[in-house]
Amino acid sequence: MPDLSALTTTVVVSADPTPSPSPTGVSDDAVTPGVVGFAVTAAIVVIVVLLILDMIRRMRRVRYREEAREQIAAELEQQAKAPSGDDIPND
């Protein structure tokens, strides 16, 4: 059986080294989003906050309407159960 460690060493030594990229001068505009990227991100954040506030306002409105409907239904039910003014005898 051949010696595998010697074979592995031979393969590793004979392999060509991978070339490392040469450093290039990269401009700051290619790395950072810049003013335009910041403006777009800020605009998206403002729009999302406004949408969330609008959604909260609409959800409160729906809840208040439901509470008002329940209150009106309870008052109508109470009026239906209460005797009317004509049924009460006058002394």
LOBAMI-609401 format. One record per atom (N, C-alpha, C, O, CB): residue in three letters; x, y, z; residue number from 1. Coordinates in steps of 0.001 Angstrom, whole numbers. Glycine has a CB too. Example, Ala and Ser with C-alpha at 12.3 -4.5 7.8 and 13.67 -1.06 7.14 Angstrom:
BEGIN
ATOM code    east   north      up pos
ATOM  ALA   13190   -5690    7800   1
ATOM  ALA   12300   -4500    7800   1
ATOM  ALA   13200   -3300    7800   1
ATOM  ALA   14236   -3319    8465   1
ATOM  ALA   11308   -4473    9046   1
ATOM  SER   12850   -2250    7080   2
ATOM  SER   13670   -1060    7140   2
ATOM  SER   12900      30    7870   2
ATOM  SER   13409    1138    8039   2
ATOM  SER   14084    -598    5725   2
! end
This chain:
BEGIN
ATOM code    east   north      up pos
ATOM  MET     845   -1168       0   1
ATOM  MET       0       0       0   1
ATOM  MET     896    1238       0   1
ATOM  MET    1837    1320     790   1
ATOM  MET    -965      -6    1220   1
ATOM  PRO     615    2190    -868   2
ATOM  PRO    1482    3366    -957   2
ATOM  PRO    1277    4279     245   2
ATOM  PRO     227    4263     886   2
ATOM  PRO    1213    4136   -2259   2
ATOM  ASP    2287    5063     533   3
ATOM  ASP    2249    5992    1657   3
ATOM  ASP    1424    7220    1229   3
ATOM  ASP    1835    7972     344   3
ATOM  ASP    3709    6405    2108   3
ATOM  LEU     249    7413    1871   4
ATOM  LEU    -652    8502    1481   4
ATOM  LEU    -135    9870    1922   4
ATOM  LEU    -412   10864    1251   4
ATOM  LEU   -2035    8267    2067   4
ATOM  SER     589    9952    3000   5
ATOM  SER    1079   11247    3448   5
ATOM  SER    2119   11802    2479   5
ATOM  SER    2168   13009    2246   5
ATOM  SER    1671   11134    4851   5
ATOM  ALA    2947   10931    1916   6
ATOM  ALA    3939   11379     940   6
ATOM  ALA    3251   11818    -339   6
ATOM  ALA    3656   12800    -960   6
ATOM  ALA    4959   10266     644   6
ATOM  LEU    2213   11095    -736   7
ATOM  LEU    1459   11447   -1933   7
ATOM  LEU     754   12782   -1747   7
ATOM  LEU     752   13610   -2658   7
ATOM  LEU     443   10351   -2272   7
ATOM  THR     147   13006    -566   8
ATOM  THR    -542   14256    -279   8
ATOM  THR     436   15413    -266   8
ATOM  THR     127   16485    -786   8
ATOM  THR   -1277   14171    1053   8
ATOM  THR    1597   15222     309   9
ATOM  THR    2616   16268     354   9
ATOM  THR    3074   16613   -1048   9
ATOM  THR    3289   17784   -1357   9
ATOM  THR    3811   15831    1212   9
ATOM  THR    3225   15619   -1893  10
ATOM  THR    3650   15854   -3268  10
ATOM  THR    2598   16643   -4027  10
ATOM  THR    2935   17551   -4787  10
ATOM  THR    3932   14530   -3978  10
ATOM  VAL    1339   16312   -3836  11
ATOM  VAL     252   17003   -4527  11
ATOM  VAL     160   18443   -4049  11
ATOM  VAL     -32   19348   -4861  11
ATOM  VAL   -1089   16275   -4303  11
ATOM  VAL     291   18672   -2760  12
ATOM  VAL     164   20022   -2206  12
ATOM  VAL    1327   20881   -2666  12
ATOM  VAL    1129   22047   -3007  12
ATOM  VAL     102   19984    -664  12
ATOM  VAL    2535   20335   -2685  13
ATOM  VAL    3715   21105   -3065  13
ATOM  VAL    3693   21420   -4550  13
ATOM  VAL    4103   22506   -4961  13
ATOM  VAL    4993   20348   -2704  13
ATOM  SER    3228   20499   -5344  14
ATOM  SER    3248   20701   -6788  14
ATOM  SER    2102   21572   -7295  14
ATOM  SER    2123   21995   -8450  14
ATOM  SER    3205   19374   -7479  14
ATOM  ALA    1130   21842   -6479  15
ATOM  ALA      -7   22661   -6916  15
ATOM  ALA     431   24106   -7062  15
ATOM  ALA    1257   24598   -6293  15
ATOM  ALA   -1188   22553   -5920  15
ATOM  ASP    -117   24761   -8030  16
ATOM  ASP     188   26176   -8242  16
ATOM  ASP    -486   27008   -7166  16
ATOM  ASP   -1646   26763   -6835  16
ATOM  ASP    -263   26638   -9648  16
ATOM  PRO     208   27972   -6623  17
ATOM  PRO    -428   28833   -5617  17
ATOM  PRO   -1488   29707   -6273  17
ATOM  PRO   -1339   30144   -7414  17
ATOM  PRO     627   29714   -4898  17
ATOM  THR   -2537   29947   -5544  18
ATOM  THR   -3594   30793   -6092  18
ATOM  THR   -3105   32241   -6082  18
ATOM  THR   -2540   32709   -5094  18
ATOM  THR   -4927   30641   -5276  18
ATOM  PRO   -3320   32917   -7154  19
ATOM  PRO   -2839   34296   -7209  19
ATOM  PRO   -3685   35184   -6297  19
ATOM  PRO   -4907   35052   -6236  19
ATOM  PRO   -2870   34827   -8661  19
ATOM  SER   -3027   36066   -5611  20
ATOM  SER   -3769   37006   -4773  20
ATOM  SER   -4026   38256   -5594  20
ATOM  SER   -3174   38677   -6377  20
ATOM  SER   -2992   37345   -3453  20
ATOM  PRO   -5185   38843   -5420  21
ATOM  PRO   -5486   40027   -6226  21
ATOM  PRO   -4567   41181   -5832  21
ATOM  PRO   -4253   41397   -4661  21
ATOM  PRO   -6968   40438   -6060  21
ATOM  SER   -4171   41881   -6824  22
ATOM  SER   -3312   43033   -6546  22
ATOM  SER   -4188   44177   -6038  22
ATOM  SER   -5288   44391   -6548  22
ATOM  SER   -2506   43465   -7824  22
ATOM  PRO   -3710   44901   -5049  23
ATOM  PRO   -4525   45988   -4505  23
ATOM  PRO   -4721   47077   -5552  23
ATOM  PRO   -3781   47531   -6203  23
ATOM  PRO   -3874   46575   -3236  23
ATOM  THR   -5964   47470   -5682  24
ATOM  THR   -6291   48550   -6621  24
ATOM  THR   -6879   49703   -5840  24
ATOM  THR   -7454   49515   -4768  24
ATOM  THR   -7282   48069   -7727  24
ATOM  GLY   -6736   50862   -6369  25
ATOM  GLY   -7306   52045   -5714  25
ATOM  GLY   -8797   52107   -5987  25
ATOM  GLY   -9215   52403   -7106  25
ATOM  GLY   -6613   53342   -6202  25
ATOM  VAL   -9600   51829   -4968  26
ATOM  VAL  -11050   51862   -5116  26
ATOM  VAL  -11540   53199   -4590  26
ATOM  VAL  -11165   53621   -3496  26
ATOM  VAL  -11733   50671   -4364  26
ATOM  SER  -12375   53861   -5369  27
ATOM  SER  -12879   55156   -4941  27
ATOM  SER  -13906   54982   -3828  27
ATOM  SER  -14540   53933   -3715  27
ATOM  SER  -13494   55914   -6127  27
ATOM  ASP  -14062   56012   -3011  28
ATOM  ASP  -15024   55951   -1909  28
ATOM  ASP  -16456   55868   -2421  28
ATOM  ASP  -17322   55327   -1734  28
ATOM  ASP  -14868   57168   -1002  28
ATOM  ASP  -16721   56390   -3611  29
ATOM  ASP  -18076   56330   -4165  29
ATOM  ASP  -18483   54909   -4516  29
ATOM  ASP  -19668   54580   -4485  29
ATOM  ASP  -18180   57209   -5398  29
ATOM  ALA  -17509   54058   -4852  30
ATOM  ALA  -17815   52678   -5198  30
ATOM  ALA  -18059   51835   -3955  30
ATOM  ALA  -18656   50763   -4052  30
ATOM  ALA  -16688   52079   -6021  30
ATOM  VAL  -17614   52291   -2796  31
ATOM  VAL  -17731   51523   -1575  31
ATOM  VAL  -18913   51973    -731  31
ATOM  VAL  -19590   51134    -137  31
ATOM  VAL  -16460   51627    -778  31
ATOM  THR  -19177   53254    -664  32
ATOM  THR  -20257   53793     163  32
ATOM  THR  -21412   54226    -720  32
ATOM  THR  -21210   54543   -1892  32
ATOM  THR  -19760   54977    1020  32
ATOM  PRO  -22634   54245    -167  33
ATOM  PRO  -23781   54644    -978  33
ATOM  PRO  -23789   56135   -1296  33
ATOM  PRO  -24414   56552   -2271  33
ATOM  PRO  -25059   54272    -272  33
ATOM  GLY  -23119   56931    -504  34
ATOM  GLY  -23058   58357    -784  34
ATOM  GLY  -24306   59087    -351  34
ATOM  GLY  -25142   58556     381  34
ATOM  GLY  -22829   58584   -2241  34
ATOM  VAL  -24414   60297    -810  35
ATOM  VAL  -25525   61169    -430  35
ATOM  VAL  -26842   60668   -1021  35
ATOM  VAL  -27883   60729    -367  35
ATOM  VAL  -25256   62610    -890  35
ATOM  VAL  -26791   60180   -2240  36
ATOM  VAL  -28016   59693   -2890  36
ATOM  VAL  -28560   58480   -2149  36
ATOM  VAL  -29767   58386   -1922  36
ATOM  VAL  -27747   59337   -4372  36
ATOM  GLY  -27702   57565   -1774  37
ATOM  GLY  -28138   56375   -1029  37
ATOM  GLY  -28719   56743     321  37
ATOM  GLY  -29720   56169     749  37
ATOM  GLY  -26976   55411    -840  37
ATOM  PHE  -28090   57703     995  38
ATOM  PHE  -28619   58154    2279  38
ATOM  PHE  -29989   58804    2098  38
ATOM  PHE  -30899   58556    2888  38
ATOM  PHE  -27645   59139    2947  38
ATOM  ALA  -30141   59630    1071  39
ATOM  ALA  -31420   60305     835  39
ATOM  ALA  -32531   59298     530  39
ATOM  ALA  -33653   59442    1016  39
ATOM  ALA  -31287   61307    -322  39
ATOM  VAL  -32223   58295    -263  40
ATOM  VAL  -33224   57270    -591  40
ATOM  VAL  -33605   56477     654  40
ATOM  VAL  -34785   56213     885  40
ATOM  VAL  -32691   56318   -1686  40
ATOM  THR  -32621   56099    1452  41
ATOM  THR  -32895   55354    2678  41
ATOM  THR  -33703   56195    3658  41
ATOM  THR  -34644   55687    4268  41
ATOM  THR  -31588   54898    3329  41
ATOM  ALA  -33358   57466    3822  42
ATOM  ALA  -34100   58353    4718  42
ATOM  ALA  -35532   58530    4235  42
ATOM  ALA  -36457   58551    5046  42
ATOM  ALA  -33405   59717    4823  42
ATOM  ALA  -35728   58658    2933  43
ATOM  ALA  -37085   58809    2387  43
ATOM  ALA  -37912   57557    2655  43
ATOM  ALA  -39087   57663    3008  43
ATOM  ALA  -37033   59097     870  43
ATOM  ILE  -37326   56380    2493  44
ATOM  ILE  -38053   55135    2758  44
ATOM  ILE  -38435   55046    4227  44
ATOM  ILE  -39544   54621    4551  44
ATOM  ILE  -37207   53912    2355  44
ATOM  VAL  -37530   55444    5125  45
ATOM  VAL  -37823   55410    6562  45
ATOM  VAL  -38972   56356    6887  45
ATOM  VAL  -39872   55992    7644  45
ATOM  VAL  -36570   55786    7386  45
ATOM  VAL  -38957   57556    6332  46
ATOM  VAL  -40030   58528    6591  46
ATOM  VAL  -41358   58000    6064  46
ATOM  VAL  -42378   58118    6743  46
ATOM  VAL  -39702   59897    5941  46
ATOM  ILE  -41364   57430    4885  47
ATOM  ILE  -42602   56891    4303  47
ATOM  ILE  -43143   55752    5162  47
ATOM  ILE  -44348   55692    5407  47
ATOM  ILE  -42357   56396    2856  47
ATOM  VAL  -42289   54859    5619  48
ATOM  VAL  -42732   53730    6451  48
ATOM  VAL  -43314   54234    7770  48
ATOM  VAL  -44344   53732    8221  48
ATOM  VAL  -41557   52758    6725  48
ATOM  VAL  -42666   55224    8394  49
ATOM  VAL  -43187   55775    9656  49
ATOM  VAL  -44550   56407    9433  49
ATOM  VAL  -45456   56214   10243  49
ATOM  VAL  -42209   56816   10249  49
ATOM  LEU  -44714   57156    8351  50
ATOM  LEU  -46016   57774    8062  50
ATOM  LEU  -47084   56720    7798  50
ATOM  LEU  -48227   56877    8227  50
ATOM  LEU  -45905   58717    6855  50
ATOM  LEU  -46728   55655    7102  51
ATOM  LEU  -47696   54579    6859  51
ATOM  LEU  -48106   53893    8162  51
ATOM  LEU  -49275   53551    8341  51
ATOM  LEU  -47111   53546    5886  51
ATOM  ILE  -47162   53693    9060  52
ATOM  ILE  -47479   53066   10341  52
ATOM  ILE  -48410   53963   11151  52
ATOM  ILE  -49376   53479   11741  52
ATOM  ILE  -46190   52770   11138  52
ATOM  LEU  -48129   55262   11183  53
ATOM  LEU  -49004   56188   11912  53
ATOM  LEU  -50410   56213   11321  53
ATOM  LEU  -51394   56258   12060  53
ATOM  LEU  -48411   57599   11899  53
ATOM  ASP  -50510   56183    9997  54
ATOM  ASP  -51821   56161    9347  54
ATOM  ASP  -52565   54871    9669  54
ATOM  ASP  -53773   54896    9903  54
ATOM  ASP  -51671   56318    7827  54
ATOM  MET  -51858   53743    9685  55
ATOM  MET  -52498   52470   10006  55
ATOM  MET  -53024   52476   11441  55
ATOM  MET  -54129   51998   11697  55
ATOM  MET  -51512   51307    9805  55
ATOM  ILE  -52243   53013   12373  56
ATOM  ILE  -52686   53086   13767  56
ATOM  ILE  -53930   53951   13880  56
ATOM  ILE  -54865   53600   14599  56
ATOM  ILE  -51567   53642   14667  56
ATOM  ARG  -53952   55081   13175  57
ATOM  ARG  -55117   55970   13214  57
ATOM  ARG  -56362   55261   12675  57
ATOM  ARG  -57443   55366   13254  57
ATOM  ARG  -54843   57252   12402  57
ATOM  ARG  -56202   54547   11575  58
ATOM  ARG  -57352   53844   10991  58
ATOM  ARG  -57847   52709   11893  58
ATOM  ARG  -59051   52474   11991  58
ATOM  ARG  -56980   53286    9613  58
ATOM  MET  -56924   52008   12549  59
ATOM  MET  -57332   50926   13450  59
ATOM  MET  -58084   51484   14654  59
ATOM  MET  -59059   50882   15102  59
ATOM  MET  -56106   50117   13917  59
ATOM  ARG  -57647   52619   15181  60
ATOM  ARG  -58370   53250   16288  60
ATOM  ARG  -59761   53667   15853  60
ATOM  ARG  -60724   53491   16599  60
ATOM  ARG  -57601   54463   16817  60
ATOM  ARG  -59876   54220   14648  61
ATOM  ARG  -61175   54650   14145  61
ATOM  ARG  -62140   53473   14030  61
ATOM  ARG  -63313   53589   14384  61
ATOM  ARG  -61018   55336   12788  61
ATOM  VAL  -61645   52345   13536  62
ATOM  VAL  -62496   51152   13420  62
ATOM  VAL  -62934   50688   14804  62
ATOM  VAL  -64093   50326   15002  62
ATOM  VAL  -61747   50009   12679  62
ATOM  ARG  -62007   50698   15764  63
ATOM  ARG  -62347   50261   17117  63
ATOM  ARG  -63375   51193   17750  63
ATOM  ARG  -64316   50723   18390  63
ATOM  ARG  -61088   50195   17988  63
ATOM  TYR  -63212   52510   17583  64
ATOM  TYR  -64177   53451   18148  64
ATOM  TYR  -65554   53293   17505  64
ATOM  TYR  -66576   53395   18185  64
ATOM  TYR  -63681   54888   17973  64
ATOM  ARG  -65581   53047   16214  65
ATOM  ARG  -66877   52840   15537  65
ATOM  ARG  -67565   51589   16080  65
ATOM  ARG  -68775   51592   16302  65
ATOM  ARG  -66683   52718   13996  65
ATOM  GLU  -66804   50532   16293  66
ATOM  GLU  -67381   49294   16831  66
ATOM  GLU  -67911   49520   18239  66
ATOM  GLU  -68985   49028   18586  66
ATOM  GLU  -66336   48162   16833  66
ATOM  GLU  -67161   50262   19056  67
ATOM  GLU  -67630   50557   20418  67
ATOM  GLU  -68899   51399   20381  67
ATOM  GLU  -69805   51189   21188  67
ATOM  GLU  -66536   51285   21223  67
ATOM  ALA  -68975   52347   19456  68
ATOM  ALA  -70165   53178   19337  68
ATOM  ALA  -71364   52334   18897  68
ATOM  ALA  -72470   52520   19406  68
ATOM  ALA  -69921   54328   18342  68
ATOM  ARG  -71156   51419   17965  69
ATOM  ARG  -72251   50543   17520  69
ATOM  ARG  -72750   49673   18671  69
ATOM  ARG  -73958   49499   18837  69
ATOM  ARG  -71790   49651   16345  69
ATOM  GLU  -71830   49128   19465  70
ATOM  GLU  -72223   48301   20609  70
ATOM  GLU  -72999   49122   21632  70
ATOM  GLU  -73975   48641   22208  70
ATOM  GLU  -70985   47671   21268  70
ATOM  GLN  -72570   50352   21854  71
ATOM  GLN  -73256   51220   22816  71
ATOM  GLN  -74656   51567   22324  71
ATOM  GLN  -75604   51562   23109  71
ATOM  GLN  -72445   52506   23059  71
ATOM  ILE  -74795   51866   21048  72
ATOM  ILE  -76111   52185   20488  72
ATOM  ILE  -77016   50960   20550  72
ATOM  ILE  -78196   51078   20880  72
ATOM  ILE  -75980   52685   19028  72
ATOM  ALA  -76477   49793   20238  73
ATOM  ALA  -77277   48566   20300  73
ATOM  ALA  -77724   48291   21736  73
ATOM  ALA  -78856   47858   21953  73
ATOM  ALA  -76473   47365   19748  73
ATOM  ALA  -76856   48533   22715  74
ATOM  ALA  -77231   48321   24117  74
ATOM  ALA  -78307   49312   24547  74
ATOM  ALA  -79227   48944   25278  74
ATOM  ALA  -75999   48449   25030  74
ATOM  GLU  -78203   50559   24105  75
ATOM  GLU  -79221   51557   24451  75
ATOM  GLU  -80564   51215   23815  75
ATOM  GLU  -81606   51360   24454  75
ATOM  GLU  -78772   52957   24009  75
ATOM  LEU  -80550   50760   22558  76
ATOM  LEU  -81802   50383   21897  76
ATOM  LEU  -82425   49167   22574  76
ATOM  LEU  -83646   49095   22719  76
ATOM  LEU  -81558   50092   20405  76
ATOM  GLU  -81610   48229   22982  77
ATOM  GLU  -82113   47051   23678  77
ATOM  GLU  -82713   47445   25029  77
ATOM  GLU  -83747   46918   25439  77
ATOM  GLU  -80986   46016   23871  77
ATOM  GLN  -82057   48366   25703  78
ATOM  GLN  -82553   48832   27001  78
ATOM  GLN  -83869   49592   26834  78
ATOM  GLN  -84769   49450   27662  78
ATOM  GLN  -81503   49730   27693  78
ATOM  GLN  -83991   50381   25793  79
ATOM  GLN  -85231   51105   25535  79
ATOM  GLN  -86365   50149   25189  79
ATOM  GLN  -87516   50387   25556  79
ATOM  GLN  -85031   52112   24406  79
ATOM  ALA  -86044   49079   24491  80
ATOM  ALA  -87071   48112   24120  80
ATOM  ALA  -87583   47363   25341  80
ATOM  ALA  -88758   46998   25388  80
ATOM  ALA  -86528   47126   23088  80
ATOM  LYS  -86728   47128   26326  81
ATOM  LYS  -87137   46418   27537  81
ATOM  LYS  -87852   47328   28521  81
ATOM  LYS  -88704   46862   29278  81
ATOM  LYS  -85934   45794   28205  81
ATOM  ALA  -87529   48603   28529  82
ATOM  ALA  -88140   49537   29497  82
ATOM  ALA  -89570   49840   29095  82
ATOM  ALA  -89891   49907   27909  82
ATOM  ALA  -87326   50854   29595  82
ATOM  PRO  -90420   50020   30085  83
ATOM  PRO  -91798   50377   29744  83
ATOM  PRO  -91856   51782   29166  83
ATOM  PRO  -91083   52660   29550  83
ATOM  PRO  -92707   50273   30979  83
ATOM  SER  -92770   51977   28251  84
ATOM  SER  -92899   53291   27636  84
ATOM  SER  -93695   54214   28588  84
ATOM  SER  -94288   53740   29557  84
ATOM  SER  -93603   53182   26231  84
ATOM  GLY  -93705   55468   28321  85
ATOM  GLY  -94382   56450   29173  85
ATOM  GLY  -95899   56282   29170  85
ATOM  GLY  -96545   56724   30120  85
ATOM  GLY  -94028   57853   28725  85
ATOM  ASP  -96497   55669   28157  86
ATOM  ASP  -97953   55482   28099  86
ATOM  ASP  -98396   54364   29011  86
ATOM  ASP  -99547   54367   29447  86
ATOM  ASP  -98403   55192   26674  86
ATOM  ASP  -97544   53411   29319  87
ATOM  ASP  -97918   52280   30159  87
ATOM  ASP  -97928   52610   31655  87
ATOM  ASP  -98499   51863   32451  87
ATOM  ASP  -96978   51138   29906  87
ATOM  ILE  -97308   53709   32033  88
ATOM  ILE  -97227   54063   33456  88
ATOM  ILE  -98520   54796   33837  88
ATOM  ILE  -98871   55787   33197  88
ATOM  ILE  -95953   54958   33756  88
ATOM  PRO  -99237   54321   34875  89
ATOM  PRO -100479   54998   35257  89
ATOM  PRO -100182   56316   35944  89
ATOM  PRO  -99232   56438   36717  89
ATOM  PRO -101322   54107   36174  89
ATOM  ASN -101014   57296   35644  90
ATOM  ASN -100854   58615   36275  90
ATOM  ASN -101733   58680   37499  90
ATOM  ASN -102913   58339   37427  90
ATOM  ASN -101205   59767   35290  90
ATOM  ASP -101188   59108   38620  91
ATOM  ASP -101985   59236   39846  91
ATOM  ASP -102432   60640   40043  91
ATOM  ASP -103115   60939   41023  91
ATOM  ASP -101208   58776   41056  91
! end
